[in-house]
């Protein structure tokens, strides 16, 4: 299954947690167009098939804001992964907590932690 569709398919309910990455729509469109040489309408249609960022924020265990540079995104991801390693989730036999807000936090690109 494509990672972009984890919430749409309900797969998130089978996971211990999820990391949602969000960015403004216009920035996402521009990035995909540059990366894929894609038509703007096609890119917008793909984005429209996904849940919006408000729903993603509500369902993800934690959020990374990707409005900055690639290096800022890398730093935020590393910070998030270090946080997971230092505070592991419960064993897989325990019920998933995706979207509950328990032990969750958001990381803005650049690595600054913000409460959710």
N, C-alpha and C positions, 0 to 999 in steps of 0.2 A: 504494500500500500504506500502511496506517496505521502511523505511526511506532512506536506501542506494540507492534507485532508484528514489528519488524525481526529480532529474534533467533529468534522462532518460525518465521518463513518462511525463515530462512537468508540473508536479504539482507545481514546483517552481513559475510558472507564476501566480498562484492563491494565493500565499502567500505574506505577507507584507515583509518578509525577510527570509533569511536562514543562518544558521551557518554551514560552511564546516569544517570538521576535516580532516587534512591531516597528513600523515606519510610516510616515505620511504617505498617502496614496500617490500624490504627484511624484514624490521621490521614488517610490517603488516602480511606477510606470516608466520613468526615465531610466532607471537602472536596468530594468528588464529589456527595454528597447535597445539600450546600448549593448547589453550582453548578448542578446539573441538576434539582433537586427530585426526585431519583430514589429509588426504593425500595431499602432497605439490601440486601435479598437480590439484587436485580438488579446493584447495584454490586459486591457480593462475587463474583457469578458472572463479571462482566467481569474483575475482578482475577484470579480463579482461572484464567481462560483465558490469562493472560500468564505468562511465566516468573517465578519468585520472585526476590526481591532478591539472594539468594546466587548464583544462576545469572547474574543480570544483572551482579553485581560481577565474576564470573569471566570473563565474555565481553566486557564493555565495555572500551574502551581507557582510559577514565577515568570516574570516578564523581563526581556532585554529590549531596550529602546535602541533601534538601529538608524537613527536620524543622522548619525555622525559618520566619521571616516571608517574605512575598513580596519585600520589599526585600533580605533576606539572599540569597534565591534569585537575584535579579537581579545582585547583586554577585558571586556565585559563577559565574554564567554569563559575565559580562563578564570575570572573571579567567581563566576557562577559554579563552574566545575570544582574549584577549590572549596567553595561553600558546601557543595554536595558531599565531597570527600570528607570534610571535617564534621558534617552533620548528616550522616546517611539516613535515608528514609527507612521506614520499617521493613521487615522481611516481606517477601512477595506473598506470603500466606496471609498477611494482614490485609484488610480491605484497602483499595486504592483511595487516596485522598485528593485526587486531582480536582482543582477548582474549589477546594474547601477553604483555602486561605490559611490553613494550619501550617505554621513554620514556613510561610512563604515570604518572599521579598522580591522587589523589582530592582533591576540594575540598569542604570542609564549607561549608554555607550560612554566609555571613559572610566567605568568601574565604580562609580559612586553608588552606594546602596541606598535605596529609598524604601520606606515602609509601604506596604500595600494595604 
